[in-house]
């Protein structure tokens, strides 16, 4: 029986790939891509690849798939974390690792407080940890902040005014927690729950409206919807059936389950537009957000012609009004590529203009940037269709909750390799 269980677990692991991730510096100085354990950064100011420096380890800096990357709101910090149970904090000024944080379990999401004083990360057990950046040691010990109790946390966000920290999970819920004055003692006061999604919540983003600076939240989900929330009360303000509106799904819902999950979203134009990536769409959906009416509507569907490009992550460059996208995975089944990534840029992301997908020679940084972030200038185009299917399978394995028989549970207990933090 153990051999059968092991074989089943082995088959599952073969599809547990990591999607490619992308992040753009708030001032547009840098763009970073993570695929598998590789972290690649391009500097627009010098028009060259960045050499990362981590005195604590030799390359690679991460020894397993990176699951989360992001810049701080002011661009003074960058974090990367993932399956190697390690979170690294970098200074974008010199791209030196200023701190390495060890986690007991794999990291699934990260967030940086808007004042730059704290970094939070979530693990696969549903715990959120906090790191105090005021302490001067290189290896910082994380402290428990809050918990979702055995539900994988998929997204973490600080509200723009730093009053709340939001955590979303695979069990359909979004928790809004008051961020305390002394968070090292834990965050125990829940402001609200945003309940309404019928599948896992995959991504969160705030609407940066000046007249309502903290309370309007966007969420994407495996139920193929983008929803608008008032986080102060937890009220659901609007539901947009993006897969139906984009023509991917009939209104009667006849489609393979989880086939049209929203994988990522980001706001542009001060929240007037929302870019949405959907699991089976070769392109993006642009939603118009009416802040005063508190509604969402489909403005445009931007298709990417001539390429098998299904975005796995989106990032906005507010200084140029460009939308950066990446697709790809780590360890693509059936291919010799150790990691596969493709970067595209959409310009003219505006309410009135027609968005344009830039050719490789028109992308800021050009071929030099593509070689840095992709690892090469080109790939077998058919590989990206396989990559899109691999991401679907991996997302289902990670986020669709499964019930294990007794034998499987016992085998999983025996083979766990949680890292216990030393006192």
GUTOR-906502 format. One line per 2 residues: their letters; for each residue x, y, z of C-alpha. Coordinates in steps of 0.5 Angstrom, whole numbers, plus 500, padded with zeros to 3 digits. Layout:
<sites>
A> X Y Z ~ ...
</sites>
This chain:
<sites>
XX> 500 500 500 ~ 506 505 502
XX> 509 504 495 ~ 502 505 491
XX> 501 512 496 ~ 508 514 494
XX> 507 513 487 ~ 501 517 487
XX> 504 523 491 ~ 510 522 486
XX> 505 523 480 ~ 502 529 484
XX> 509 532 485 ~ 511 532 477
XX> 505 537 476 ~ 507 542 482
XX> 510 547 477 ~ 511 554 479
XX> 508 560 475 ~ 513 565 472
XX> 512 572 476 ~ 513 579 475
XX> 514 586 479 ~ 516 593 477
XX> 519 598 481 ~ 514 604 483
XX> 518 609 480 ~ 520 604 474
XX> 527 603 475 ~ 527 596 475
XX> 523 590 473 ~ 524 583 476
XX> 522 576 474 ~ 522 570 478
XX> 521 563 474 ~ 523 557 478
XX> 529 558 483 ~ 531 564 478
XX> 531 571 480 ~ 532 576 474
XX> 532 583 475 ~ 533 589 469
XX> 536 596 471 ~ 533 601 466
XX> 537 606 468 ~ 543 603 466
XX> 540 599 461 ~ 543 592 463
XX> 542 586 467 ~ 543 587 475
XX> 548 582 479 ~ 545 580 485
XX> 549 580 491 ~ 548 575 497
XX> 554 574 502 ~ 550 569 506
XX> 550 564 500 ~ 553 562 494
XX> 548 562 488 ~ 543 560 487
XX> 540 565 492 ~ 533 560 492
XX> 534 553 492 ~ 527 551 490
XX> 521 555 486 ~ 520 562 488
XX> 512 563 489 ~ 512 571 491
XX> 516 577 489 ~ 514 584 490
XX> 517 591 491 ~ 515 596 497
XX> 510 602 496 ~ 516 606 496
XX> 521 602 492 ~ 526 601 497
XX> 525 594 499 ~ 524 588 495
XX> 522 581 497 ~ 523 574 494
XX> 520 567 498 ~ 518 561 496
XX> 518 553 497 ~ 525 553 500
XX> 522 556 506 ~ 527 562 505
XX> 525 569 505 ~ 530 574 502
XX> 530 582 503 ~ 534 586 498
XX> 535 593 497 ~ 534 595 490
XX> 539 601 491 ~ 545 596 490
XX> 541 589 490 ~ 544 587 496
XX> 541 582 500 ~ 540 585 507
XX> 536 580 511 ~ 535 572 510
XX> 529 570 514 ~ 527 562 515
XX> 520 559 515 ~ 518 553 518
XX> 514 551 512 ~ 514 553 504
XX> 512 561 503 ~ 506 562 499
XX> 505 570 499 ~ 509 576 502
XX> 507 583 503 ~ 511 590 505
XX> 508 595 510 ~ 507 602 506
XX> 512 605 511 ~ 517 600 510
XX> 518 598 517 ~ 515 591 517
XX> 515 585 512 ~ 510 579 513
XX> 509 573 509 ~ 504 567 509
XX> 506 559 509 ~ 502 553 507
XX> 499 552 514 ~ 495 558 514
XX> 500 562 518 ~ 502 569 517
XX> 509 571 520 ~ 512 578 521
XX> 519 581 521 ~ 521 587 524
XX> 526 591 519 ~ 528 596 525
XX> 532 590 528 ~ 540 590 525
XX> 541 583 525 ~ 542 580 518
XX> 538 573 520 ~ 532 576 523
XX> 527 571 526 ~ 519 572 524
XX> 514 572 529 ~ 507 570 528
XX> 502 575 527 ~ 495 571 525
XX> 493 565 523 ~ 487 562 518
XX> 488 555 521 ~ 490 550 516
XX> 488 554 510 ~ 493 556 505
XX> 494 563 504 ~ 494 565 497
XX> 495 573 498 ~ 497 578 503
XX> 496 586 502 ~ 497 592 507
XX> 491 597 506 ~ 494 604 503
XX> 494 607 510 ~ 497 601 513
XX> 491 601 518 ~ 489 593 516
XX> 493 587 513 ~ 488 583 508
XX> 489 575 507 ~ 486 571 502
XX> 485 563 502 ~ 483 557 498
XX> 477 556 503 ~ 474 562 499
XX> 475 568 504 ~ 478 574 505
XX> 480 577 512 ~ 481 584 514
XX> 485 585 520 ~ 487 591 524
XX> 494 592 524 ~ 496 594 531
XX> 501 599 533 ~ 505 593 536
XX> 504 588 531 ~ 510 584 534
XX> 505 582 540 ~ 500 579 534
XX> 494 582 531 ~ 488 579 534
XX> 482 584 532 ~ 479 582 526
XX> 475 588 522 ~ 471 584 517
XX> 471 578 513 ~ 469 579 505
XX> 465 573 504 ~ 462 571 497
XX> 467 567 493 ~ 465 560 491
XX> 472 558 490 ~ 479 559 492
XX> 481 567 492 ~ 487 568 488
XX> 489 575 488 ~ 487 582 491
XX> 489 589 489 ~ 486 596 492
XX> 483 601 488 ~ 487 607 489
XX> 482 612 489 ~ 483 619 493
XX> 476 620 496 ~ 476 613 499
XX> 483 611 500 ~ 483 605 504
XX> 476 601 503 ~ 475 599 496
XX> 478 592 495 ~ 478 588 488
XX> 479 580 489 ~ 480 575 483
XX> 478 568 484 ~ 477 561 482
XX> 470 562 481 ~ 472 566 474
XX> 469 573 478 ~ 472 579 480
XX> 469 582 486 ~ 469 589 489
XX> 469 590 497 ~ 468 595 502
XX> 473 592 507 ~ 471 596 513
XX> 464 593 513 ~ 466 587 509
XX> 460 588 504 ~ 460 586 497
XX> 459 592 493 ~ 459 588 486
XX> 461 582 482 ~ 463 582 475
XX> 463 575 471 ~ 469 576 467
XX> 470 569 464 ~ 463 570 461
XX> 464 577 459 ~ 470 575 456
XX> 466 570 452 ~ 470 564 455
XX> 464 561 459 ~ 457 561 457
XX> 452 564 462 ~ 449 557 464
XX> 456 555 467 ~ 458 550 462
XX> 465 549 462 ~ 470 545 466
XX> 471 546 473 ~ 476 551 475
XX> 478 552 468 ~ 477 560 467
XX> 480 562 474 ~ 482 569 475
XX> 490 568 476 ~ 492 575 477
XX> 489 583 477 ~ 492 590 478
XX> 490 597 477 ~ 492 602 473
XX> 490 609 472 ~ 489 611 479
XX> 484 605 479 ~ 480 607 473
XX> 482 601 470 ~ 483 594 472
XX> 487 589 468 ~ 485 581 469
XX> 489 575 467 ~ 484 569 466
XX> 487 562 466 ~ 485 560 459
XX> 485 567 456 ~ 491 569 451
XX> 491 576 453 ~ 488 580 458
XX> 481 583 460 ~ 481 591 462
XX> 475 592 467 ~ 473 600 468
XX> 472 601 475 ~ 467 607 477
XX> 469 609 484 ~ 463 613 485
XX> 458 608 483 ~ 462 602 486
XX> 461 598 479 ~ 466 594 475
XX> 464 593 467 ~ 469 590 461
XX> 472 596 458 ~ 476 592 453
XX> 479 585 452 ~ 486 585 449
XX> 488 579 445 ~ 495 577 444
XX> 495 575 437 ~ 501 570 434
XX> 503 567 441 ~ 501 562 445
XX> 501 567 451 ~ 497 566 457
XX> 499 571 463 ~ 501 568 469
XX> 503 575 473 ~ 501 582 471
XX> 505 588 473 ~ 503 596 472
XX> 508 601 471 ~ 505 607 473
XX> 510 612 470 ~ 509 610 463
XX> 502 607 463 ~ 505 600 461
XX> 502 594 463 ~ 508 588 464
XX> 506 581 463 ~ 510 574 464
XX> 508 567 462 ~ 512 561 464
XX> 513 556 469 ~ 519 552 472
XX> 521 545 470 ~ 516 544 464
XX> 514 537 464 ~ 516 534 457
XX> 521 539 455 ~ 529 540 457
XX> 528 548 459 ~ 530 548 466
XX> 525 554 466 ~ 521 558 461
XX> 518 565 461 ~ 516 570 456
XX> 515 577 457 ~ 510 582 453
XX> 508 589 454 ~ 502 593 453
XX> 502 600 452 ~ 497 605 451
XX> 493 602 457 ~ 488 608 458
XX> 480 609 458 ~ 480 613 451
XX> 486 610 447 ~ 487 603 444
XX> 492 598 448 ~ 498 596 443
XX> 502 589 445 ~ 509 592 443
XX> 513 588 439 ~ 520 585 442
XX> 524 591 439 ~ 519 596 442
XX> 519 594 449 ~ 523 598 454
XX> 530 595 454 ~ 529 591 448
XX> 533 585 446 ~ 537 586 452
XX> 532 586 457 ~ 528 580 454
XX> 535 576 454 ~ 536 578 462
XX> 528 576 464 ~ 527 570 459
XX> 534 567 459 ~ 534 567 452
XX> 531 571 446 ~ 526 566 444
XX> 523 559 446 ~ 519 554 442
XX> 512 557 442 ~ 508 551 443
XX> 512 550 450 ~ 507 556 452
XX> 501 552 451 ~ 504 546 455
XX> 506 551 460 ~ 499 554 461
XX> 496 547 462 ~ 501 545 467
XX> 500 552 471 ~ 492 549 471
XX> 494 543 474 ~ 499 546 479
XX> 493 551 481 ~ 488 545 482
XX> 493 541 486 ~ 495 547 490
XX> 489 550 492 ~ 483 545 490
XX> 482 542 497 ~ 482 535 497
XX> 480 529 502 ~ 485 524 503
XX> 484 517 505 ~ 487 514 512
XX> 493 511 508 ~ 495 517 504
XX> 495 522 511 ~ 499 517 514
XX> 504 517 509 ~ 504 525 508
XX> 505 525 516 ~ 511 521 515
XX> 515 524 509 ~ 514 532 512
XX> 520 536 512 ~ 518 542 516
XX> 523 546 519 ~ 523 548 526
XX> 526 554 528 ~ 531 555 533
X> 530 559 539
</sites>
